[in-house]
Amino acid sequence: MHVATSPAFKENAHKALADAGLQKALARSGPSFIARRASAVAGLPEFEELRNIARDIKNHAIENLDFYLEEYEAKVIAAGGQVHWCPDADAARAAVLAICQRVGARTVTKGKSMIGEEIAINAHLERHGIVPIETDLGEYIIQLRDELPSHIIAPAFHLNMEDWEEAFRKHHTDLPADRSLAERRDILIEARTRLRSKFLAADVGITGANFLIAETGSSVIVTNEGNGDLTQTLPRVHIVLASIEKCVPTIEDTTSLLRLLARSATGQDFSVYTTFSTGVRRPGDLDGPDEYHVVLIDNGRSAMIGTEFQEMLRCIRCAACMNHCPVYGAVGGHAYGWVYPGPMGSVLTPGLLGVDKAGHLPNASTFCGKCESVCPVKIPLPKLMRHWREREFERHLSPTAYRTNLGLWAFFARRPSLYRLATRIGAKALALLGRKRGRLASLPFAAGWTEGRDLPTPEGDTFFARYARAQRDGTH
C-alpha cells in the first residue's frame, strides 16, 4: 500500500523539478490537453450554458443526496443487484474481499478507478491471495512499476516511451528479448495480447463509475480502450466501486454531464465507449454478470456536505483543472503525494486526509484562476483553497515565519498611513538596489521566490500615490 507523502510536498516538488524524464514528459503531453479542449469547446456554442446546467444538476443532487441514494439502491435491487453501504475505506475493502472470497475468486480484472486507488483495493486483495489485474493501459504499466497514478485520466502521464519499454522488458520476460518496442503500436499490441487471457480467466470484474443514475439504478463508465466493457461483462461477478457523490437523478441529467466530460478531459465530443450497466444478466442477454454489486463509499464525503467545501463534491473527474494548472505543469502529479493531484486534489485531499497532513497542497497555487475558468461544473477551486489556508492558519499549522510575516503585514495594513509610508520607502529602496540591471536576482526574505526568477524593480509611484493624484486631478 502506498503511504501518502502529501506532508512532504515541498521535498517532492524539488525532486520533480530536477527530474529530467518527468520534465520531458510534462513538456510533451501537457500542451496537447489544453489545445484539444479549446478546440472541442469552440465547436460547441452552448458549452457555457451547459456548464451552468451541470453545476445546477450536481448542486441539486448533492443537496438531496439521501433521497437519490435511496432511490438508486431500490432500482439496483429491482434489477437483481445489491448495494453495499461503506462509511470508510476499511468497510469498502472488506465488502469487496467478502464478495471475492464467497465466489472463490483467484483473479480480478479492474477498470481504471480513482476510488479504487483511494481505498487501496489492489494491495488489500493481494494480501489475501487474490491477484488484481489493471486493464487500462496506463494503469497496467503503473501497476507493473508499483506506482500511484500521476493524473486522474492519464495515469502514466509522467512516463516516456523509454519508460514503457523498460517496464515491459523487465516484466514480460517470456517474450523474445529482441522484439521491437520502439513504437506506440508495439506497446499496445503487447499489452493487448498479455491482457486478453486475463479478461477470459477473471472470476470478478471491478470498475469505477463516472455516474450512478438514481432513476434506473445504472452505473456509467467512459473509456477509450474498451477494457471497461470486457471487465464488467465477461466475469461472473461485476463490482462497481463508487463514492456517494457520483449519484445523479436521471438519464437526462447524465447525458448533459457527459456532453461536458469528454470535451473537458480529452477534447473529444464523446469517449469511444460510454457504457451503462444495470443489474445482472437477464434472460435473453448475450453477456453480462450473474451478480452485480455496488460498493458505495462515503470515506469523508458526507462530512463535507453543509460546509464551505460542499462545492467540491460537484467534481466529475475530468482533470481539466490540472491540465491547465501551472503548478501541476511544473511538478507533475506524484509531488502531491496521494491519489488526487492538481487543484482538485489540493481541495479534496485535505478534506479526506486532514489539513494537518495535506496543508501544503492548497498553498501550492498561483491563484491564477485558470482551474475555475475551465471546470465544467464551475467549482470555485481558488476560493476553496483559500478556505483550507484559513483552516491551516487557525490551527497554527502554517510555518512560524509565515505567521510572523503575515502578522507584520496585518499590523501595517490596519494602519493606512503607515502602510502607505512603508510601501513608498520599500519601492524606492528596491528601485535603488536594482538600478543597474533593472531587476533583482535575489532578495532578502524572498530567496525562495527569486531562486527561479528575477524580480523587476519598481518604477514610478506606488498605486496609492497614483490613485490619490488621480482623485485630485479628477481623472479616476
N, C-alpha and C positions, 0 to 999 in steps of 0.2 A: 504494500500500500504506500502510495506517495504521500509524504508528510508535507503539509502546507509550509511554504517558505515566504509567505507574504510579509512577515516581520522583517525579513532581510531584503526588502525591495531595493534599497539603495545599493547594497552589495551586488544583488542580481543585475541591476541596471548597469553598473560599471563593467561587469563581466560581459554583458550583452553588447555594450558599445565597443568593446575590444575584440569581439568575436568576428573575425573576417568572414567566415562562412555564413553566419547569421546576417551580417550586413549585406552580403551579396544577395541572399535570398529576399530580404526585405526590399532592397532596391529594385530587384527584378519583378517581384509579384505585386507589390503594393499599388503602384500607379494603375495597373490594369483593372483592379476592382473599381477604382474611382471613375475611370473612363467608361467602363461598361455600365455602371449605374447611371451616370449622367446621360448616356445615350438612351437607355431604357426609359428614364423619366421624361426625357424630351419627346419620346414617342407616345406618351400617354397624357393628353391635355388635362384630364381630370385627376391627375396624380395628387395634387394638393387637396382637392376636395375629398379624395379617398382617405388621405391621412386624417382628416377631421372625423370622417365616418369611423375609421378604425379606432381612433382614440376613444370615441363615444361608445363603441361596441365593447371595448375592453373595460372602460370605466363602469359601464352598466353591469357587465359580467362579474367584476370584482366586488362591486357594491352589493350584489345579490348572489354571491358565490355559494352560500349554503344551500339556497334553493336550487341552483342549477346543478350542483354536485349531486344532490339527492335525486333530481330528475335524471341525471346521467346514469347513476347507479341503477335506477329502476329500469331504464332502457337496456342497459348491458345485461341485466339478469333476464329480461324478457327475450333477449337474443341468445340465451344459453351461456352467457359469460358470468364472471364473478369479479367483484371489486374488492381489493384488499386495502383497507384504510391504514396508513402508516404515518404516525406522528413524526418519526425521525428516521435517520439513516439506518440505525440498528434494526428497527422494525421492518424496514423495507428489505434489507439484506436477508433477514430471517424469513420473510414471506417468499422471496424468490427461491431461496435454498430449500424451503419446505416443499414447494411445488416440484422442483427438480428432483429431490430425493424421493418423493412419493411416486414419481413416474419412472424412477430408475435411470435418470439421465446421466450419461457419461460425457457427452459433448454438447455444447450450446453455441449456436451461431448468434451473432449480435449485429444489429444495425447501429449506426452512429447514434449515441445518446449522451448528451451532456449531463443529464441527471444520473445516468449510469456511472459517469466519471465522478460526479459529486458524492455518490454513496459508495464508491469504490467496489462495485459489484464483482468485477473480474477477480480481484485479489481474494475476495471472500469465497467465491466459488472454487478457486484454485486450492485454497486451504482445506477445502472439503472434498478434494479429489475429482472435481468436475472441471473439464477443460473448456474455457470460453474462447471463441474464435471471432475476432473482429473481421467483418466482411466488407466494410467501407475501405476503399483503397488507402486513403490517408490514415485511417485508424489502424489498418493492418500493419503498416510499417511502424507506426507509433508503438504498437504492441510488441513488434519484433525488437525495437530499440529500448523498450521499457521506459517510455516517456509519457508525460501528460501531453494532450493536445496543446498547441500554441495558438489556436484560433478556433472559434466555435463552429465555423462552417468548412474551414480548410485545415484540418488537424495538423497536417505536415507542412504548414506554411513556411516554417523555418528551415526546411531542408532543400538541398540542391541535388541535381542528378547524381553526383558522385556519392552522396549520402545514401540514396536509394540503392545504387549498385553495390556499395559496401555491405549494406544490411542484407540484401538478397543473396550475395555470395557467401556471407557468413552463416546464414540460416538455412539456405536451400542447398546443402552440401551434397545431396543425392543427384543433382543435375550436373551436366558437363561443365568443367571448370573453364573451358574455352568458349562458352556460349557468349553471344553478344548481348550486352545490356546498355548499349550506347544511346538508344532512342527511347522515348516515352512508350512507344508501342511495344517494345521488347519488355519493358517493365509490366505493362498492362497485361500482355499475353501470359507472362509467367505467373502473375498474381491470380489471374482468372483461372488458369489451369490448376494452380495449387488449391484454390478455394472451391472449385466445382465439387470435388468429392466430399468436402466438409459440409456443403449445403445438403447433400444427399444423405449423409450419415447422421446429421444432428438430431438429437432427441427433442430439444426445446429450442425455440427461436425467441430472442429478446429484441424488441425495438423500443425506440423512444416514441414520442408523439409531438408533432408540431401543434396539433389542436385536438381537443376532445369535444364532441358535439353532444350537448345535452338533449337535443331534440330527437336524436336517433341512437345514442349510445355508441357512436362510431369514434374510432381513433384515426387520425390523419397523419401520414408521413410524406415528406417530399425528398426525393433523391435524384441524382443524375446517373446512377450506375445500375439501378435495378436490384441491388443487393438486398434492399429492404423488403421487396416483394418476395424474393426467394427465402429470406429469413422467416417471414411470417406465414408463408403458405405451405412450405414443404414439411416442416416438423409436425409432430402430432400435437404439440402444445405451443401456443403463442402467448408470451408475456409482454405486456405493454408497461413500460416504466414512464410515469408522467408525474409532474408536480401539479399541485392543485390549481394553479392559476392558468393552466392550459385550457380550461373549460370555457367554451363559448356557447351561447344559446342555440343558434340554428345553423343549418347548412348555408343559408343565405349569408349569414354573418361570416362564416368560414370562407366562402368564396370571395367576399370583399377583402378579407385579410390576405388570402392567397394572391390576389392581384398585386399586393404590395410586397409580399415576402420575397419572391424570387427577383423582382426588379431591384429591391434594396440590397439583396445579398450577393447575387452573381450577375446582375444585369440581364437576366433572361425574362421573357414575358411570363413563362412558367417553367418550373423544373421539368426535366424529361419525364419523371414519374411522379404523379401525385396520387396517392393510394388511400382509399377509405376502407377501413376494416370494421365489420360489425358482427361480433359474436362468432359462434362456431360454424363449422361446415353444415350446410342444410342439405336435405335430400335433393339430389339433382345437381349439386355443386360439383365442379370438376376438381377443385382443390380446396384447401383451407384446413385449419386445425380442428382437432376433436375437442380441445379445451382452449378457452380464451380467458385470460386473466389480465386484469388491470391493477397494477400496484401503484396506488395513488399516494403520493408523498407530500407531506407538509414540509418538514425539516426547516422550520423557521419562517415560512411564508405567511401563515396566519397572524403571526406576531407583527408583521409589517402593515396589516390592514388597520386602517384607522389612524395611522401615524403619518408623518411627513414623507415617509418612504413608500407609501402605498402605490404611487405612480410607477415605481419600478416594476411592479407586477404586470404592467402592460406589455413588457418586452416580449417580442416574438422571435428573438434569437436570430436576427438577420445578419448581425455583425457589421452593419453599415457604420456604426459609431467608431469601432476600432479601425475599420478600413480608412477612415478619414482623420484619425487621431494622430497628431504629430508625435506624441509621446510613444504610443504603440509603434508607430512607424520607425522610431529610433531604437527601441529596445526589444520589440517583439513580445510574444505572449508569455513565455516562460518566466520573464522577470517579475511578473505579477504574482507568481508563487503558488497559484492554485488553479482551479478549473476555469474560472471566468476571467479573461483579461480585458484590457481596454477600458473605456469609460463605463460600459455597463458593469464590468467586473469591479470597477472602483466604487460603485454604489452597492452592488449586490453582495460582494464578498464580505464587507464589514457587517452587513445585516445577517449573514449566515455564520461567519466565524467570530464576529465581535470586532469592534473598533480597536480594541486593545491589541489584536493580532494583525489587523489589516488597515490600521490608520494611515500608513504611508500611501496607500493607493489613492484615496481622494485628494491627496496633496500632489500626486503625480499628474498634474493637468496644467495646461497653459490657459485654460478657460477661454479659449478662442471661440467656443460656442458651435463649432462645426458639428460636433456629435449630435447636439439637439436639432440642428438645422436639417440633418439628413435622417433622423429617426423616423421611421414610417408611422409610429404611433405617438409621436410628439412627446416623448419623455423629456422633462427638463433636467437633463443629466448634470449640467453645471450647478444648478440650484441644489440638487440632491447631494452633490459632493460638498457643497458649502455647508449643508446641514451636518454632514459627517465631520467636517472640520470643526464645527461648533461643538459637537459632542466630544470630540477629542480634546478640545481646549477646556471644556467644562470639567472633564475628568482628570485634568492635569497630566494628560498623556503626551502632549507635544513637548519637544525639547526645551530645556530651560532657557537656552539662548533665544529661541524663537519667542517664548513667552515674555522674556525680559525686553526684547526689542519691540515687540508689539505693545507692551505696556508703556515703553518710552514714546512710541508713536502716538498712542492714545493720550498721553499727557499733553503733547503739543496740539493734537487735534481738538482737544477740549478748550484750547486757548487760542482762538483765531489770530490774534495779533502776534503772539509769539510764534505760531506756526508760519505765518507769512514771513516774519523776520528770519526764521531758521531756514526756510526754503530759499529765500533770496541769498542768504550767506552761502548755503550749500551749493547752489547753482553757480555762483561766482567762483567759489573755491574749485569746483570741478572744471569749470572753463579754464581757470588758471593752470591747473595741473595738466590739462590736455591740450594746451595752446599750441604746442609744436606739431603734434600729429593729428589733432582734431578728434582724437578718440583715446580711450584709456584701456590699456591691455590688462591692467589689474587694478583692484580697488579694495581698500581696507573694509573688512566686514562683509565683503561680497565676492570672496575668492571663488566660491562655487559657481557663481553666475558668470564671472569673467574668464573662468577656466576654458570655456568653449567658445567665447565670443568677446569682441571688444565693445565697450560702452561708448557711444558717440557723446562728445562733450556738449553740454547745454549751450544754446545760442539765444541771445536776446533776453527779454524779461520773462519772469515766471507767469503762469496762467493768471494768477490773482492780480498781478500788476497790469497785465493786458486787459483783463476784464474791467478792472476799476477805471482804466483810461478810456475804454470803450463807453462805459457808462457816463463818464464826464463829457465825452465828445458826442454822445447821443448816437453812436454807431453800433450799439449792441442789438 
